[in-house]
Amino acid sequence: MKNFKIFLFEKFNQIFAKFGYSLIKNSDRFSRGVDLCFDIRSFLPNSEIKCIFDVGANLGQSASYFKEFFPDSSIYCFEPVKHTFQHLTKKLNHYSHIYFINSAVGAENSNVFIEINQKSDLCKIVSNLDRTAVSNTEFAVQTTLDSFSQAHNIDNIDFLKIDTEGSDYNVLMGSQSLLSSHRIQIIQVEVSMNSTNHLHASIDKIRFFLERYNYFLFGIYEQVNEFYVGSPILRRSNAVFISKKCADLNSFYR
């Protein structure tokens, strides 16, 4: 009977996976690293999530998920690709306190080119040199989070989610004023988990950079294997860091 239940669970999971979903057993949900928002509520109960930056918002998958858990939060969705941005605004415009910014985010205020992919979540910034080898690109304006926050009088970011298909490190580089003053509580970054994945910044590079500002690893989420070559080796994951200020606020011994 137990083996049959496992068989059914795996089969249903395979079906749901085709639509971008997965089944989680009730007992598993309480394991650290499965559901980020649940973990934030459980382990960071003294941290209010009022302001969220969604860098690389795509079609609003993350923003709608955040709204379920933090309905009173203000969410700033950054999406540089014009066609994707139109779909994003149409999908989420019924929510209150969601703001849409048609801009890339990086290490400096500049103009950049985006490689357009048929899969909207695979579009990425390319250099002028690489642009000549790409068939379809789109011009975009790029800002830094330091500049944007200052221009819009945003003092604190409670949760920063970054998913830019390879430019996450540059986003952090353009946030050093915010980082140095611990005005960001929680940071989610897409990272490479092995040396053969050159698209994403390595988890070691990100960790070394953030620890200079007293940000430390909170959890690892959404682990993905090397699906391009059919290998079980871990390719990438979402690494979540919290500031020491945030950690101290939520210390178990306070």
Rosetta blueprint (number, residue, H / E / L):
1 M L
2 K H
3 N H
4 F H
5 K H
6 I H
7 F H
8 L H
9 F H
10 E H
11 K H
12 F H
13 N H
14 Q H
15 I H
16 F H
17 A H
18 K L
19 F L
20 G L
21 Y L
22 S L
23 L L
24 I L
25 K L
26 N H
27 S H
28 D H
29 R H
30 F L
31 S L
32 R L
33 G L
34 V L
35 D L
36 L H
37 C H
38 F H
39 D H
40 I H
41 R H
42 S H
43 F H
44 L L
45 P L
46 N L
47 S L
48 E L
49 I L
50 K L
51 C E
52 I E
53 F E
54 D E
55 V E
56 G L
57 A L
58 N L
59 L L
60 G L
61 Q H
62 S H
63 A H
64 S H
65 Y H
66 F H
67 K H
68 E H
69 F H
70 F L
71 P L
72 D L
73 S L
74 S E
75 I E
76 Y E
77 C E
78 F E
79 E L
80 P L
81 V L
82 K H
83 H H
84 T H
85 F H
86 Q H
87 H H
88 L H
89 T H
90 K H
91 K H
92 L H
93 N L
94 H L
95 Y L
96 S L
97 H L
98 I E
99 Y E
100 F E
101 I E
102 N L
103 S L
104 A E
105 V E
106 G L
107 A L
108 E L
109 N L
110 S E
111 N E
112 V E
113 F E
114 I E
115 E E
116 I L
117 N L
118 Q L
119 K L
120 S H
121 D H
122 L H
123 C L
124 K E
125 I E
126 V E
127 S L
128 N H
129 L H
130 D H
131 R H
132 T L
133 A L
134 V L
135 S L
136 N L
137 T E
138 E E
139 F E
140 A E
141 V E
142 Q E
143 T E
144 T L
145 L H
146 D H
147 S H
148 F H
149 S H
150 Q H
151 A H
152 H L
153 N L
154 I L
155 D L
156 N L
157 I E
158 D E
159 F E
160 L E
161 K E
162 I E
163 D L
164 T L
165 E L
166 G L
167 S L
168 D H
169 Y H
170 N H
171 V H
172 L H
173 M H
174 G L
175 S L
176 Q H
177 S H
178 L H
179 L H
180 S H
181 S L
182 H L
183 R L
184 I E
185 Q E
186 I E
187 I E
188 Q E
189 V E
190 E E
191 V E
192 S E
193 M L
194 N L
195 S L
196 T L
197 N L
198 H L
199 L L
200 H L
201 A L
202 S E
203 I H
204 D H
205 K H
206 I H
207 R H
208 F H
209 F H
210 L H
211 E H
212 R L
213 Y L
214 N L
215 Y E
216 F E
217 L E
218 F E
219 G E
220 I E
221 Y E
222 E E
223 Q E
224 V E
225 N E
226 E E
227 F L
228 Y L
229 V L
230 G L
231 S E
232 P E
233 I E
234 L E
235 R E
236 R E
237 S E
238 N E
239 A E
240 V E
241 F E
242 I E
243 S E
244 K H
245 K H
246 C H
247 A H
248 D H
249 L H
250 N L
251 S L
252 F L
253 Y L
254 R L
